[in-house]
């Protein structure tokens, strides 16, 4: 889904009313206190954005609008920020080194961690993991067998603000041929992670490795201030 911003309070109000209905006539949808010209302008903006459509003299959400409705807060009358959902790739070699990933993008620019990436709309967990294996690690799916080790929620705060909140799935794999890879978002290298300066790592790195060694299927709820 493309990025859509329902920034105007009237548009949010119209969208909110349609979230709670199959469809509505003009007379049902228009607030009584709002002038017709202003109402139609903002309604047409929602139509142009592909969120609302008119059928048989009734207005309703499009399929895109319905998909956006899952992230729309009725209480706040706006789009609610949601955690990012990631595939996280933990690769290690026969000589007990780990594939580390140095980020080139915010948040945590220049920090070390696992190669990871967002799960795309419509992907299965496995499809997303193997795509990140190629894009972030430089390995083809036939070269590495990934195993889902566990799930985690990680919240990090700085100065009372939420800096990052991710929901992640950790996938583990063993490699024989140690490769490195660079793309626009970061670069990989192999190392004994315990010999690195841990202050450079993204919060939660150590906890994820420990959980993967202690359990076949772990669930972690992590918070760092």
N, C-alpha and C positions, 0 to 999 in steps of 0.2 A: 504494500500500500504506500502511495506517495505521501510525503509529509503534508498534512492539512492543518491549518490554523483557524479555529473559530474564535477570532479575537474580539469581535464586537458583541457587546452584551445583548443586543436585540437578536443577533444570529444565534447566540448560545441559548437564549430563551425559546426561540422557535424550535431549535434542534431538540432541546429538552422536552418540549411538549410532544414532539413526534416520537421520541424515545419511548414514551408511555402510551403509544396508540398504534393500531394497525394502519390507520389513515385518518385524516381529518379534512373536513371541508374548510373553505376560506373563512366562513363565519365562525367556525369552531377554533381555528388556529390563530386568528388575529386577536391580540389583546384589545379590549374595548377602548382603552385610553390612548392607543397608538394610532397616529394618522395613517390613512391608507397608503399614501405615497411612500412614507418611510418604511412601513411594513413590507410593501411589495418590493422595494429596493433590496432590503436585506433577505427577503425570501428568494429573490432572483439570484443573489450572491451565493446562497446555499445551493441553488439549482446549478449555477455555473460551476461550482466547485465539485459537482457530482455527488452531493450528499442527499439531495431531495429531488423527487420527481413528481409530476402531476399525471394521474391516470383517472379517467372517468370523473373529472371534476373534483377529485380528492388528492390531497398531498400526502406523500409517504416517504419514508427513508429509502434510498437506493440500497443495493447490496453493499456498496462502499460505506454508506451511512450506517448501516446495521453493524458492520464490522467495527466502525469507529465507536459505536455506542457502548461496546464493552469497556472502553477506556474513559467514558464520559461520566463525570460525577454529578448526579442529580442534586446533591446537597450543595456542591460548590458551583454548579452550573458551568462547568468547564472541563477541559481535558485533564485528567489526573496523571501526573508523572508516575511511571511504573518502573519496577526494577528491570534491569537488563538481563536477558536470558542468554547464557553462554555455553559453548562447548569448550572444555579445557583439556588440553592434550599433555599428558605426562609420559614422555618417552625416556627410557633409560637403556644403557648399553651393557654389554657383557662385562666390561671393565668397571661397572658401577658408576658411570657418569650419567648426568642428567642433561637433557636438552633444555637450555635456558633461553629465554626470549627477552631481549632488551627493547622496550617500547620507544617509539618515536612520536607518540601522540598522547594527548591528555585524555583522561586523568593519568597521573603517575608517569609522565614523560621521563625517559631515561631510567626508569625503574626496571628491575628484573622480576621475572615470573615465568609462568608457563605460557607457551603459545596458546592463544584462545581467540574466540570470535563469536559474534552474535549468531543465534539460531534464526534462520530466515523463515518468514511466514510460509507455511505449507510443507516445511521439511520435517522428516522424522529425525529423532535424536541421532540415529546412526548415520543418516545422510549428512547431517550437519557436521558431525565429528569427522567423517572422512573428507569432507570438503575442506575443513580447517587443516587437516593433516596435509593436504596438498598445498593450500594457499599460504599457511603460516610455517609449516615444517619442511616443505619441499619433497615429501614422500608420496608415492603413488599408493593407492589402497592395496594393491597386490604385494607391496613390499613390507607392510606392517599390519599385524592383526591387532585391532583395538578391542579392549574389554571395558565395559562400563563398571567403574569401581564404586561410584557413589554420587550423592547429590549434596549440595550445600547452599546456604544463604549467607552472604557476607555483606555486612553493613560497616562502613568506615565513616567516622565523623571527624571534622576538623573545625575548631572554633564554634562548636554547637550546630554547625551545618552538616547535612549529609553530603559527604564528598562523593560517595559511590555506594551503590546497592546493586549487587548482582545475585542472580539465581544461576547456579552452575551445575554442570554434569561433568565429572572428571573421568576421562578415558585414559587407560594405561596401555602401553605397548612396549615391547622389547625390540631393539634393532640390532643388526649385525654390522651394517655399513653406516658409519657415522657421517651424516651429511650436515651442511649448514645451509641456511637460506636467508635471503633478504628481500623484503618488499617495502611498500610505502609506509607500512605501519610499524615495522620493527625488523630486528635481525636476530638470528639464533646462533648459539655456539654451545659446545659441549664442555662440561666442567663438573668437578665435584662441588655440588652446591654448598656443602658444609664448609668448604675452604674459602668461600666468597664472603664478602662483607655483608652480613644480613641486613644492615640498615638500608641497603639498596633495594631490598626485595619488597614487593607488594605485600600488604598485610594478609596473613592467612596461608602463605606458601608452605611454611613448615607444618602447620596443622593439617593441611591436605595430604602431604606426603606421609605423615605419621598415621593418619586415618586410613590411607590406602594400604598400608602395610599391616594394620591391625585387623582389618575387616574386609570381607568379600563384597559387602554392600553397605556402605556407611551413609549416614545422614548427619550433617553438621549444621549448626546454627551459630554463626560467628559474628561478633561485634567488636569493633576496635575504635577507641576514642583517642 
